[in-house]
């Protein structure tokens, strides 16, 4: 592209308004001309701004969302300026992604080039910066969709270790949550998707405020406001302000600070102050007093797991009850038992379903046992378990308040250093959930086998038809409910690997991988709970038996010869079974043909009802 063509584009762009020829020469000297093939990305949503872009030729699509969720929002053409916020010292990352819609040619001033411009040619930089504030409105002339228009928000200034940022006035969270939003755009699943966890965090913060007030560490006005804010969160309010991603680095610090900031800002409102006026109620100095993420996060996690597991057991009890009801309904349905998918000995369909019920009931007991494991907390440990910055009286006070708030017994770990770094309890919880998933998987495999057919399978039971099964095969109905439960089981088993690796990844005095442990466990519990309910109410409850089919299989089974062992012995019975199979005859027919027993004797011995206890 010729220099004169580039200059013509720059001269028509308000960002370079009133630039002299000499100043344009400086810009061209410091900038790069780059070509992007179609579909290549110039920048990605939530990533830092690295350059100022002037589109010279081609078109740029602006996309919103990450991963597979990206949707086009606008199209920019040659002449547009993109990412002028880099000149306004806007430290926020890109709010969208930019992808070449055609082959695209750009002029780019990188962050490094802009810093050089600022140092060597400050007057040119200041002119660019001044024009940048006007550029956004003009750039809309090049947009082919109004959807890209940004909504301007009133903001408040907040600062932290890294500097000052503008935080939207309408949000309850603060600067550290804002940074977490920018740093962890991984799943776009916020922690507010786990309301039990949010409520548990508020319970911990409330207990801490009460304990600090009791021992004289927290004064009246902020203490009462913090407690009221926590109560509101426990009641289900303000959850939309818990926005950090479930995937996050920092051992849960972003989650803890999200809670601290929301509670502090709500407390400020209760006290009659504005959000961000932290001199009256501070996220760290007041809400996080005597605490660290390293004792708050695991304690809240354990409390939330106890509530969640309790809900899971309710669903399991429901499923076990439905299997039990069906076992009574099918108590007289004679069928063949099978081992290794081969005929074994007769049983009833009721016995088969009774076994399913007991399998689930056993795991209800295993899950109840987890409550004892999870009642141990490490509040008072602070950073690594040494209790730094926590009053000796605080640990017992916060434990008692937590018991009152949650209605659950709590014990403080004997060794807080161990408790702060050991994630073994989560591995055990995951193991029990994997055990349940494995059983559900096995049960659903059995239901699919038993219902296979209807003409060329076992067809011993009928699953209720809940939807058409094929887009091409008319009349086909598939076992979709057991299939979906199978898939939940696979997920839980896979997540167990994730939890195991995360638990093993702890180093020295802390395991920083608890966020992925937490998310995996909550997903497992939630999905298993729903799987139990769906399996019970959309499949098992309305299963019917095909007694004629099951009886036929029994009467034609070679394995009935097992009942003749006491009278005829193993070797003779093996020979009878072999002949029956080769001649496609029943055991009864072969025994009578050989005159080994009378008709009355063989009928009595081969009566399936007498083989079943």
C-alpha positions as CSV (number, residue, x, y, z in Angstrom):
1,X,0.0,0.0,0.0
2,X,1.4,3.4,-1.0
3,X,2.5,5.9,1.6
4,X,0.2,8.5,0.0
5,X,-2.8,6.2,0.4
6,X,-2.0,5.6,4.0
7,X,-1.6,9.3,4.7
8,X,-4.9,10.0,3.0
9,X,-6.7,7.7,5.4
10,X,-4.9,9.2,8.5
11,X,-5.8,12.7,7.4
12,X,-9.5,11.9,7.3
13,X,-9.4,10.3,10.8
14,X,-10.3,12.6,13.7
15,X,-7.7,10.9,15.9
16,X,-5.0,12.7,13.7
17,X,-6.9,16.0,13.4
18,X,-4.6,19.0,12.8
19,X,-1.5,16.8,12.5
20,X,1.4,18.3,10.4
21,X,3.3,16.5,7.7
22,X,6.2,16.1,10.1
23,X,4.0,14.7,12.8
24,X,2.6,12.1,10.4
25,X,6.1,11.1,9.5
26,X,6.8,10.4,13.1
27,X,3.6,8.3,13.4
28,X,4.5,6.3,10.3
29,X,8.1,5.8,11.6
30,X,6.9,4.3,14.9
31,X,4.0,2.3,13.5
32,X,3.9,-1.1,11.8
33,X,1.9,-2.0,8.7
34,X,0.5,-5.5,9.1
35,X,-1.6,-7.8,7.0
36,X,-4.0,-10.3,8.5
37,X,-5.5,-13.2,6.5
38,X,-9.3,-13.7,6.6
39,X,-10.5,-15.1,10.0
40,X,-7.3,-14.3,11.9
41,X,-7.8,-12.5,15.2
42,X,-6.2,-9.1,15.9
43,X,-7.2,-9.2,19.6
44,X,-9.3,-11.2,22.0
45,X,-12.0,-10.3,24.5
46,X,-10.8,-9.8,28.1
47,X,-7.1,-9.6,27.0
48,X,-5.0,-6.5,27.6
49,X,-4.9,-3.8,25.0
50,X,-1.6,-4.1,23.2
51,X,-1.9,-1.6,20.3
52,X,-3.9,1.2,18.6
53,X,-5.3,-0.1,15.2
54,X,-6.1,2.0,12.1
55,X,-7.9,-0.1,9.5
56,X,-6.3,0.6,6.1
57,X,-8.0,-2.0,3.9
58,X,-10.6,-4.7,4.4
59,X,-13.2,-5.2,7.1
60,X,-13.0,-6.2,10.8
61,X,-15.7,-8.1,12.6
62,X,-16.3,-7.3,16.3
63,X,-17.3,-10.4,18.3
64,X,-18.7,-10.6,21.8
65,X,-18.3,-13.7,24.0
66,X,-15.6,-16.3,24.4
67,X,-15.0,-19.7,23.0
68,X,-18.0,-21.1,21.2
69,X,-20.2,-18.3,22.5
70,X,-18.8,-15.6,20.3
71,X,-21.5,-13.7,18.3
72,X,-20.9,-10.8,15.8
73,X,-21.8,-7.4,17.1
74,X,-20.4,-5.0,14.5
75,X,-18.4,-4.6,11.3
76,X,-15.7,-1.9,10.9
77,X,-14.4,-0.8,7.5
78,X,-11.3,0.9,6.3
79,X,-10.7,4.2,8.0
80,X,-11.9,3.1,11.5
81,X,-9.7,3.4,14.6
82,X,-9.9,0.5,17.0
83,X,-8.7,0.4,20.7
84,X,-8.2,4.1,21.1
85,X,-8.8,3.5,24.8
86,X,-5.1,2.6,25.0
87,X,-4.5,6.4,24.6
88,X,-7.0,7.4,27.3
89,X,-5.1,5.3,29.8
90,X,-8.0,3.0,30.0
91,X,-6.5,0.0,31.7
92,X,-9.5,-2.2,31.1
93,X,-9.0,-5.1,28.7
94,X,-10.8,-5.5,25.3
95,X,-14.5,-5.9,25.8
96,X,-14.8,-7.7,22.5
97,X,-12.7,-9.6,20.0
98,X,-11.6,-8.4,16.6
99,X,-11.4,-10.9,13.7
100,X,-10.5,-10.1,10.1
101,X,-13.7,-10.5,8.0
102,X,-11.6,-10.2,4.8
103,X,-7.9,-9.9,4.2
104,X,-7.1,-7.0,6.4
105,X,-4.4,-4.4,6.3
106,X,-3.7,-2.3,9.4
107,X,-1.5,0.5,10.7
108,X,-0.6,-0.3,14.3
109,X,1.0,1.7,17.1
110,X,1.9,-0.9,19.8
111,X,2.0,0.0,23.5
112,X,5.8,0.0,23.3
113,X,5.7,2.4,20.3
114,X,3.2,4.7,22.2
115,X,5.5,4.8,25.2
116,X,8.4,5.8,23.0
117,X,6.2,8.5,21.4
118,X,5.3,9.8,24.8
119,X,9.0,10.0,25.8
120,X,10.5,11.4,22.7
121,X,7.6,13.4,21.2
122,X,5.3,14.3,24.2
123,X,3.5,17.1,22.3
124,X,2.4,14.6,19.5
125,X,1.3,12.1,22.2
126,X,-0.7,14.7,24.0
127,X,-2.4,15.7,20.7
128,X,-3.2,12.1,20.0
129,X,-4.5,11.6,23.6
130,X,-6.7,14.7,23.3
131,X,-8.2,13.6,20.1
132,X,-8.8,10.1,21.4
133,X,-11.5,11.3,23.7
134,X,-13.4,12.5,20.6
135,X,-12.7,9.6,18.4
136,X,-15.2,7.0,19.7
137,X,-18.2,8.9,18.6
138,X,-16.8,9.5,15.1
139,X,-15.8,5.8,14.8
140,X,-19.5,4.9,14.9
141,X,-19.7,6.3,11.3
142,X,-17.8,3.2,10.2
143,X,-20.0,0.7,12.1
144,X,-22.6,-1.2,10.1
145,X,-24.6,-2.3,13.2
146,X,-25.8,-0.2,16.1
147,X,-25.3,-3.2,18.5
148,X,-21.7,-2.2,19.0
149,X,-22.6,1.1,20.7
150,X,-21.2,0.9,24.3
151,X,-23.4,2.0,27.2
152,X,-21.6,4.6,29.3
153,X,-21.8,4.0,33.0
154,X,-21.2,6.2,36.0
155,X,-18.1,5.0,37.8
156,X,-16.4,5.4,41.1
157,X,-12.6,5.4,41.7
158,X,-11.2,2.5,43.7
159,X,-7.6,1.6,44.3
160,X,-5.6,-1.4,45.3
161,X,-2.0,-2.6,45.3
162,X,-1.7,-2.3,41.5
163,X,-3.2,1.2,41.2
164,X,-6.5,2.9,40.6
165,X,-9.5,1.8,38.4
166,X,-12.9,2.9,37.5
167,X,-15.6,0.6,38.9
168,X,-19.2,0.9,37.6
169,X,-21.3,2.7,40.3
170,X,-24.2,0.3,39.9
171,X,-22.3,-2.8,41.1
172,X,-21.7,-3.9,44.6
173,X,-18.4,-5.5,44.0
174,X,-15.1,-3.5,43.8
175,X,-11.7,-3.2,42.2
176,X,-10.3,-6.7,43.1
177,X,-13.4,-8.4,41.7
178,X,-13.1,-6.2,38.6
179,X,-9.5,-7.4,38.1
180,X,-10.7,-11.0,38.6
181,X,-13.3,-10.6,35.9
182,X,-10.6,-9.4,33.5
183,X,-8.1,-12.0,34.5
184,X,-10.2,-15.2,34.4
185,X,-12.6,-15.1,31.4
186,X,-12.5,-18.9,31.2
187,X,-15.9,-20.4,31.5
188,X,-18.1,-17.3,31.9
189,X,-19.8,-19.3,34.7
190,X,-20.0,-17.1,37.7
191,X,-19.9,-18.4,41.3
192,X,-23.4,-17.1,41.7
193,X,-24.4,-20.3,39.8
194,X,-23.7,-22.1,43.1
195,X,-26.1,-20.2,45.5
196,X,-25.4,-22.6,48.3
197,X,-21.8,-21.6,48.2
198,X,-22.6,-17.9,48.2
199,X,-24.9,-18.3,51.2
200,X,-22.2,-20.3,53.0
201,X,-19.6,-17.6,52.3
202,X,-22.1,-15.1,53.9
203,X,-22.6,-17.4,56.8
204,X,-18.8,-17.5,57.4
205,X,-18.5,-13.7,57.1
206,X,-21.4,-13.2,59.5
207,X,-19.9,-15.6,62.1
208,X,-16.6,-13.8,61.8
209,X,-18.2,-10.4,62.3
210,X,-20.1,-11.6,65.4
211,X,-16.9,-13.2,66.8
212,X,-14.8,-10.1,66.2
213,X,-17.6,-8.0,67.8
214,X,-17.7,-10.3,70.8
215,X,-14.0,-10.0,71.5
216,X,-13.9,-6.3,70.9
217,X,-12.1,-6.2,67.6
218,X,-15.0,-4.8,65.5
219,X,-17.0,-1.8,66.6
220,X,-20.7,-1.5,66.6
221,X,-21.7,0.4,63.4
222,X,-19.7,-1.6,60.9
223,X,-20.4,-4.9,62.7
224,X,-24.1,-4.6,62.6
225,X,-24.1,-3.4,59.0
226,X,-21.9,-6.3,58.0
227,X,-24.2,-8.8,59.8
228,X,-27.3,-7.3,58.1
229,X,-25.6,-7.4,54.7
230,X,-24.7,-11.1,55.3
231,X,-28.2,-11.9,56.3
232,X,-29.5,-10.4,53.1
233,X,-27.1,-12.6,51.1
234,X,-28.1,-15.7,53.1
235,X,-31.7,-14.8,52.3
236,X,-30.9,-15.0,48.6
237,X,-30.3,-11.3,47.8
238,X,-27.4,-9.7,46.0
239,X,-26.2,-13.0,44.5
240,X,-25.9,-11.3,41.1
241,X,-23.0,-9.3,42.5
242,X,-20.9,-12.5,42.9
243,X,-19.5,-12.5,39.4
244,X,-16.0,-14.0,39.4
245,X,-15.5,-17.1,37.3
246,X,-15.6,-20.5,38.9
247,X,-12.2,-21.0,37.3
248,X,-9.7,-18.7,39.0
249,X,-6.1,-18.7,40.2
250,X,-5.2,-17.6,43.7
251,X,-6.7,-20.3,45.9
252,X,-10.1,-18.6,45.9
253,X,-8.8,-15.1,46.8
254,X,-11.0,-13.6,44.1
255,X,-14.1,-15.3,45.5
256,X,-13.2,-14.2,49.0
257,X,-12.6,-10.6,47.9
258,X,-15.8,-10.6,45.8
259,X,-17.6,-11.5,49.0
260,X,-15.7,-8.9,51.1
261,X,-16.4,-6.1,48.6
262,X,-20.1,-6.9,48.1
263,X,-20.6,-7.1,51.9
264,X,-18.6,-4.0,52.5
265,X,-20.5,-1.9,49.9
266,X,-23.9,-3.2,51.0
267,X,-22.9,-2.4,54.6
268,X,-21.9,1.1,53.5
269,X,-25.3,1.6,52.1
270,X,-26.9,0.4,55.3
271,X,-24.7,2.9,57.2
272,X,-25.8,5.7,54.9
273,X,-22.6,6.0,52.9
274,X,-21.8,5.7,49.2
275,X,-20.3,2.6,47.7
276,X,-16.5,2.7,47.7
277,X,-16.3,4.9,50.9
278,X,-14.2,2.2,52.5
279,X,-12.9,4.4,55.3
280,X,-16.2,3.6,57.0
281,X,-16.4,-0.1,56.2
282,X,-13.4,-1.7,54.4
283,X,-13.5,-5.1,52.6
284,X,-10.2,-6.2,54.2
285,X,-10.0,-4.2,57.5
286,X,-13.6,-4.9,58.6
287,X,-15.3,-7.7,56.5
288,X,-12.1,-9.8,56.3
289,X,-10.9,-9.1,59.9
290,X,-9.1,-12.0,61.6
291,X,-9.5,-14.0,58.4
292,X,-7.7,-15.2,55.3
293,X,-8.9,-16.7,52.1
294,X,-7.1,-19.8,53.2
295,X,-9.5,-20.4,56.1
296,X,-12.7,-18.7,54.8
297,X,-12.8,-20.4,51.4
298,X,-12.4,-24.1,52.6
299,X,-14.8,-23.5,55.6
300,X,-17.5,-22.1,53.3
301,X,-16.8,-24.9,50.8
302,X,-17.3,-27.5,53.5
303,X,-20.5,-25.9,54.8
304,X,-21.9,-25.7,51.2
305,X,-20.9,-29.3,50.5
306,X,-22.8,-30.5,53.6
307,X,-26.0,-28.7,52.6
308,X,-25.6,-29.9,49.0
309,X,-24.9,-33.5,49.9
310,X,-28.0,-33.5,52.2
311,X,-30.1,-32.5,49.2
312,X,-28.5,-35.2,47.1
313,X,-29.5,-37.9,49.7
314,X,-33.2,-36.7,49.4
315,X,-33.1,-37.4,45.7
316,X,-31.3,-40.8,46.3
317,X,-34.0,-41.8,48.8
318,X,-36.6,-41.0,46.3
319,X,-35.0,-43.2,43.6
320,X,-34.4,-46.0,46.1
321,X,-38.1,-45.9,47.1
322,X,-39.3,-46.0,43.5
323,X,-37.1,-49.1,42.8
324,X,-38.5,-50.7,46.0
325,X,-42.1,-50.1,44.9
326,X,-41.3,-51.6,41.5
327,X,-39.6,-54.6,43.2
328,X,-42.9,-55.3,45.0
329,X,-44.9,-54.9,41.8
330,X,-42.6,-57.4,40.0
331,X,-42.2,-59.9,42.9
332,X,-44.0,-62.7,41.0
333,X,-42.3,-62.1,37.6
334,X,-40.0,-65.1,37.0
335,X,-37.0,-64.5,34.8
336,X,-33.5,-65.7,34.2
337,X,-30.6,-64.3,36.1
338,X,-27.5,-63.7,34.0
339,X,-23.8,-63.7,34.8
340,X,-21.3,-62.5,32.2
341,X,-24.3,-61.9,29.9
342,X,-25.0,-65.7,29.9
343,X,-27.9,-67.5,31.4
344,X,-27.4,-68.3,35.1
345,X,-30.3,-69.4,37.3
346,X,-33.9,-68.2,37.7
347,X,-34.8,-65.2,39.9
348,X,-37.7,-62.7,40.0
349,X,-37.7,-59.3,38.4
350,X,-38.6,-58.0,41.8
351,X,-35.4,-59.3,43.2
352,X,-33.5,-57.6,40.4
353,X,-35.2,-54.2,41.2
354,X,-34.8,-54.8,44.9
355,X,-31.1,-55.0,44.4
356,X,-31.1,-51.7,42.6
357,X,-32.9,-50.1,45.6
358,X,-30.4,-51.5,48.1
359,X,-27.4,-50.3,45.9
360,X,-28.7,-46.7,46.2
361,X,-29.6,-47.1,49.9
362,X,-26.0,-48.2,50.7
363,X,-24.6,-45.1,49.2
364,X,-27.0,-42.9,51.1
365,X,-25.2,-44.2,54.2
366,X,-21.8,-43.5,52.7
367,X,-22.8,-39.9,51.9
368,X,-24.1,-39.4,55.4
369,X,-20.7,-40.5,56.7
370,X,-19.1,-37.6,54.8
371,X,-20.9,-35.1,57.1
372,X,-18.6,-36.1,60.0
373,X,-15.6,-35.6,57.8
374,X,-16.7,-32.2,56.6
375,X,-17.7,-30.7,60.0
376,X,-14.0,-30.1,60.7
377,X,-13.1,-26.4,59.8
378,X,-9.9,-24.3,60.0
379,X,-11.3,-20.9,60.9
380,X,-8.7,-19.0,62.9
381,X,-5.9,-20.5,60.8
382,X,-5.6,-17.3,58.7
383,X,-2.8,-17.6,56.1
384,X,-1.1,-20.9,56.7
385,X,-2.5,-22.2,60.0
386,X,-0.4,-20.3,62.5
387,X,-3.3,-18.0,63.3
388,X,-1.4,-14.8,62.5
389,X,-3.6,-11.7,63.1
390,X,-6.4,-13.7,64.8
391,X,-7.0,-13.2,68.5
392,X,-6.7,-16.5,70.4
393,X,-10.3,-16.1,71.6
394,X,-11.6,-15.6,68.0
395,X,-11.2,-19.2,66.8
396,X,-13.7,-20.7,69.4
397,X,-16.0,-17.7,69.1
398,X,-16.3,-18.0,65.3
399,X,-16.9,-21.8,65.5
400,X,-19.8,-21.3,68.0
401,X,-21.4,-18.6,65.8
402,X,-21.1,-20.8,62.8
403,X,-22.9,-23.6,64.5
404,X,-25.7,-21.2,65.5
405,X,-26.0,-19.8,62.0
406,X,-25.8,-23.0,60.0
407,X,-27.6,-25.3,62.5
408,X,-24.7,-27.8,62.0
409,X,-22.1,-29.1,64.4
410,X,-18.6,-27.8,63.7
411,X,-15.2,-28.8,65.1
412,X,-12.0,-26.8,64.8
413,X,-9.1,-28.9,63.4
414,X,-6.6,-30.0,66.0
415,X,-3.7,-29.0,63.7
416,X,-4.6,-25.9,61.7
417,X,-1.4,-26.0,59.6
418,X,-2.4,-29.5,58.4
419,X,-6.0,-28.5,57.9
420,X,-5.1,-25.5,55.8
421,X,-3.0,-27.5,53.3
422,X,-4.7,-31.0,53.2
423,X,-7.4,-31.5,50.5
424,X,-7.9,-35.2,51.3
425,X,-11.4,-34.7,52.5
426,X,-12.5,-33.5,49.0
427,X,-10.9,-36.6,47.5
428,X,-12.9,-38.7,49.8
429,X,-16.1,-36.9,49.0
430,X,-15.4,-37.2,45.3
431,X,-14.7,-40.9,45.7
432,X,-18.1,-41.5,47.3
433,X,-19.8,-39.5,44.5
434,X,-17.8,-41.6,42.0
435,X,-19.1,-44.7,43.7
436,X,-22.7,-43.6,43.4
437,X,-22.1,-42.6,39.7
438,X,-20.6,-46.0,39.0
439,X,-23.7,-47.7,40.5
440,X,-26.1,-45.5,38.6
441,X,-24.1,-46.2,35.4
442,X,-24.4,-50.0,36.1
443,X,-28.1,-49.8,36.8
444,X,-28.8,-47.8,33.7
445,X,-26.8,-50.2,31.6
446,X,-29.0,-53.0,33.0
447,X,-32.2,-51.1,32.3
448,X,-31.1,-50.5,28.7
449,X,-30.2,-54.2,28.2
450,X,-33.4,-55.5,29.8
451,X,-35.5,-53.1,27.7
452,X,-33.6,-53.8,24.4
453,X,-35.7,-54.8,21.4
454,X,-38.6,-54.8,21.1
455,X,-38.3,-57.6,18.6
456,X,-34.6,-58.4,18.5
457,X,-33.5,-57.8,22.1
458,X,-34.2,-59.1,25.6
459,X,-37.5,-57.1,25.9
460,X,-38.0,-58.2,29.5
461,X,-39.1,-54.7,30.6
462,X,-40.6,-51.7,28.8
463,X,-39.3,-48.3,29.6
464,X,-41.9,-45.5,29.3
465,X,-41.7,-43.8,25.9
466,X,-40.8,-40.2,26.5
467,X,-39.9,-39.0,23.0
468,X,-39.5,-40.3,19.5
469,X,-36.2,-42.0,19.0
470,X,-35.1,-41.4,15.5
471,X,-35.2,-38.7,12.8
472,X,-35.1,-41.5,10.1
473,X,-36.5,-44.7,11.6
474,X,-40.3,-44.3,12.2
475,X,-41.7,-45.8,15.4
476,X,-38.3,-46.1,17.2
477,X,-38.2,-45.2,20.9
478,X,-34.9,-45.1,22.6
479,X,-33.9,-45.4,26.3
480,X,-33.0,-41.8,26.5
481,X,-33.4,-41.4,30.3
482,X,-30.9,-44.1,31.3
483,X,-28.6,-42.8,28.5
484,X,-28.6,-39.3,30.0
485,X,-27.9,-40.7,33.5
486,X,-25.0,-42.7,32.0
487,X,-23.5,-39.5,30.7
488,X,-23.8,-37.8,34.1
489,X,-21.9,-40.8,35.6
490,X,-19.2,-40.4,33.0
491,X,-18.9,-36.7,33.9
492,X,-18.6,-37.5,37.6
493,X,-16.0,-40.1,37.1
494,X,-14.0,-37.7,34.9
495,X,-14.3,-34.9,37.5
496,X,-13.0,-37.3,40.1
497,X,-9.7,-37.4,38.2
498,X,-9.7,-33.6,38.1
499,X,-10.3,-33.4,41.9
500,X,-7.6,-36.0,42.5
501,X,-5.0,-34.1,40.4
502,X,-6.0,-30.8,42.0
503,X,-5.7,-32.2,45.5
504,X,-2.3,-33.6,44.8
505,X,-1.1,-30.3,43.3
506,X,-1.0,-28.5,46.7
507,X,2.5,-27.3,47.5
508,X,3.9,-26.7,51.0
509,X,1.4,-24.9,53.3
510,X,-1.5,-24.4,50.8
511,X,-3.5,-26.0,48.0
512,X,-4.2,-23.3,45.5
513,X,-6.4,-25.5,43.3
514,X,-9.5,-25.5,45.5
515,X,-11.6,-23.5,43.0
516,X,-11.6,-26.3,40.5
517,X,-12.1,-28.8,43.3
518,X,-15.1,-26.8,44.5
519,X,-16.6,-26.4,41.0
520,X,-16.2,-30.1,40.1
521,X,-17.7,-31.2,43.4
522,X,-20.7,-28.9,43.1
523,X,-21.3,-30.0,39.5
524,X,-21.1,-33.6,40.5
525,X,-23.6,-33.3,43.4
526,X,-26.0,-31.2,41.4
527,X,-26.0,-33.4,38.3
528,X,-26.2,-36.6,40.4
529,X,-29.2,-35.2,42.3
530,X,-31.0,-34.3,39.1
531,X,-30.1,-37.6,37.5
532,X,-31.7,-39.5,40.4
533,X,-34.9,-37.5,40.2
534,X,-35.1,-37.8,36.4
535,X,-34.4,-41.5,36.5
536,X,-37.0,-42.1,39.2
537,X,-39.8,-40.0,37.8
538,X,-39.3,-40.3,34.0
539,X,-38.2,-43.9,33.7
540,X,-38.3,-46.3,36.7
541,X,-41.7,-45.2,38.0
542,X,-43.5,-46.3,34.8
543,X,-41.5,-49.4,33.8
544,X,-43.7,-52.4,33.0
545,X,-42.7,-56.0,32.8
546,X,-43.2,-58.6,30.0
547,X,-43.8,-61.7,32.1
548,X,-44.5,-64.0,29.1
549,X,-41.2,-63.1,27.6
550,X,-39.3,-63.6,30.8
551,X,-41.0,-67.0,31.5
552,X,-40.2,-68.2,28.0
553,X,-36.5,-67.4,28.5
554,X,-36.6,-69.4,31.8
555,X,-38.3,-72.4,30.3
556,X,-35.9,-72.6,27.3
557,X,-32.7,-71.9,29.4
558,X,-30.0,-74.6,29.5
559,X,-29.0,-73.3,32.9
560,X,-32.0,-74.9,34.5
561,X,-29.9,-78.1,34.6
562,X,-28.2,-76.6,37.6
563,X,-31.2,-77.6,39.7
564,X,-30.6,-81.3,38.8
565,X,-27.1,-81.4,40.3
566,X,-28.2,-83.0,43.6
567,X,-29.9,-85.9,41.8
568,X,-27.7,-86.4,38.7
569,X,-24.3,-85.0,39.5
570,X,-22.2,-82.4,37.7
571,X,-20.8,-84.5,34.8
572,X,-24.2,-86.0,33.7
573,X,-25.8,-82.6,34.0
574,X,-23.1,-81.1,31.7
575,X,-23.7,-83.8,29.1
576,X,-27.5,-83.1,29.3
577,X,-26.9,-79.4,28.8
578,X,-24.6,-80.0,25.9
579,X,-27.2,-82.2,24.1
580,X,-30.0,-79.8,24.8
581,X,-28.1,-77.0,23.3
582,X,-27.0,-79.0,20.2
583,X,-30.5,-80.4,19.5
584,X,-32.3,-77.1,20.5
585,X,-34.4,-78.9,23.1
586,X,-35.3,-78.2,26.6
587,X,-33.6,-79.8,29.6
588,X,-36.9,-81.4,30.5
589,X,-37.1,-83.0,27.1
590,X,-33.6,-84.5,27.3
591,X,-34.0,-85.8,30.8
592,X,-37.3,-87.5,29.9
593,X,-35.9,-88.9,26.7
594,X,-33.0,-90.5,28.6
595,X,-35.5,-91.7,31.3
596,X,-33.3,-90.3,34.0
597,X,-36.2,-89.1,36.0
598,X,-40.0,-89.4,36.0
599,X,-42.1,-86.6,34.6
600,X,-43.3,-85.7,38.1
601,X,-39.8,-85.7,39.4
602,X,-38.4,-83.5,36.7
603,X,-41.3,-81.0,36.8
604,X,-40.8,-80.7,40.5
605,X,-37.0,-80.2,40.2
606,X,-37.2,-77.8,37.3
607,X,-40.0,-75.6,38.8
608,X,-38.5,-72.1,38.7
609,X,-40.5,-71.0,41.7
610,X,-38.8,-73.6,43.9
611,X,-35.4,-72.3,42.8
612,X,-36.0,-68.8,44.2
613,X,-35.8,-67.9,47.9
